[in-house]
Amino acid sequence: MGELIHIAERIAGHLGELADRRSIDTGDLAEIVSGSARREGINLYPGVSSYGCHDLAIFISLSSPLYVKGRRGHLSCRQAIEKVVQHMQGSCMNRTRAAVLITDSWDSVASHEWNANLLQIAAAAHLEIYLITGKNISEIHL
């Protein structure tokens, strides 16, 4: 597993806890991630708007009815992949050095469509992708 697995592990742990009591709001994601990102400042999608580009960007896609009641503010896997490309090859190109995409529903069609971009990003920066299934975490290799 990659060096950013601790972020996916923390999210997976919180998913079970929160899902038992209520749905997960996008505001919960910022709180969960802030305790696991051991760096100064991050860019979080979806999340609290931040100014500028940070060393680390985290992209989270949750769609399972176990965690999310409705889609309010949550990204689909396709949307999260597109945000990775926009951030890493657009607005924060050469400034964000590490990115992690965490999803509970992998979109193989979107992955295939954006594969060339994701490979270019992985060649220029550190990119890790994780699939959360219940309490299990699997790394997805491009």
C-alpha positions in Angstrom: 0.0 0.0 0.0 1.0 3.6 -0.5 2.3 6.1 1.9 -1.1 7.9 2.1 -3.1 4.8 3.1 -3.5 6.2 6.6 -5.9 8.8 5.1 -8.1 6.2 3.5 -7.9 4.1 6.8 -9.1 7.0 8.8 -12.0 7.8 6.5 -13.0 4.1 6.4 -13.0 4.0 10.2 -15.2 7.0 10.5 -17.6 5.9 7.8 -18.7 3.0 9.9 -19.0 5.1 13.1 -21.0 7.9 11.4 -23.1 5.7 9.2 -24.5 4.0 12.3 -25.8 7.3 13.6 -26.5 9.5 10.6 -25.6 10.2 7.1 -22.2 11.7 6.3 -22.1 15.4 5.4 -19.4 16.9 3.3 -18.4 18.9 6.4 -17.6 15.7 8.2 -15.0 15.0 5.6 -13.0 18.1 6.4 -13.0 17.1 10.1 -12.0 13.5 9.4 -9.2 14.5 7.0 -7.8 17.2 9.1 -6.8 14.6 11.7 -5.1 12.3 9.2 -3.3 14.7 6.9 0.1 15.3 8.5 0.9 18.3 6.4 0.4 22.0 6.5 -2.7 22.8 4.6 -4.5 20.6 2.1 -6.9 21.0 -0.8 -10.0 18.9 -0.1 -12.7 18.0 -2.7 -15.5 18.2 -1.7 -14.8 20.4 1.2 -14.1 23.7 2.6 -12.8 26.2 0.1 -9.2 27.0 0.5 -7.1 29.6 -1.2 -4.1 28.6 -3.2 -2.5 25.2 -3.9 -1.2 23.0 -1.2 1.3 20.2 -1.2 -1.4 17.6 -0.7 -4.9 17.3 -2.4 -7.5 14.8 -1.3 -10.4 13.8 -3.5 -13.3 11.9 -1.9 -16.2 10.2 -3.6 -18.9 8.7 -1.5 -22.1 7.4 -3.0 -23.1 4.4 -1.0 -26.5 4.7 0.7 -24.8 3.2 3.8 -22.9 6.5 4.2 -24.8 9.1 2.2 -28.5 10.0 2.3 -28.9 11.9 -0.9 -26.0 13.4 -2.9 -25.9 16.8 -1.4 -22.4 18.0 -2.0 -20.8 14.6 -2.5 -18.9 13.8 -5.7 -19.5 10.8 -7.9 -16.3 8.9 -8.8 -16.4 10.4 -12.3 -16.6 13.9 -10.8 -13.8 13.2 -8.4 -11.5 11.9 -11.2 -12.3 15.0 -13.2 -11.4 17.2 -10.1 -8.1 15.3 -9.8 -7.3 16.2 -13.5 -8.5 19.8 -13.2 -6.5 20.3 -10.0 -3.3 18.4 -10.9 -3.1 19.4 -14.5 -4.8 22.8 -14.3 -5.0 25.2 -11.4 -2.3 23.6 -9.2 -0.1 22.0 -11.8 3.5 21.7 -10.5 2.4 23.0 -7.1 0.5 20.1 -5.5 3.0 17.3 -5.2 0.7 14.5 -3.8 -2.9 13.5 -4.4 -5.1 10.8 -3.1 -8.4 9.8 -4.5 -10.7 7.8 -2.2 -14.0 6.3 -3.4 -16.6 3.8 -2.3 -17.7 3.1 -5.9 -15.1 2.8 -8.7 -16.2 4.0 -12.1 -14.2 2.0 -14.6 -15.6 3.9 -17.6 -14.5 7.2 -16.2 -11.2 5.7 -15.2 -10.7 4.5 -18.8 -11.6 7.8 -20.3 -9.2 9.8 -18.0 -6.5 7.1 -17.9 -4.0 9.0 -20.0 -4.3 12.1 -17.8 -4.1 10.0 -14.6 -0.9 8.4 -15.9 0.6 11.7 -16.7 -0.3 13.0 -13.2 1.2 9.9 -11.6 4.4 10.5 -13.6 4.7 14.1 -12.5 3.4 13.8 -8.9 2.6 11.2 -6.2 -0.9 9.8 -6.9 -2.7 7.1 -4.9 -6.2 5.7 -5.4 -8.1 3.7 -2.9 -11.5 1.9 -3.0 -13.3 1.6 0.4 -15.6 -1.4 0.7 -17.0 -1.6 4.2 -14.0 -1.6 6.4 -11.7 -2.9 3.7 -9.4 -0.7 1.7 -7.9 -1.7 -1.7 -5.4 0.3 -3.6 -6.2 0.8 -7.3 -3.2 0.7 -9.6 -3.4 2.5 -13.0 
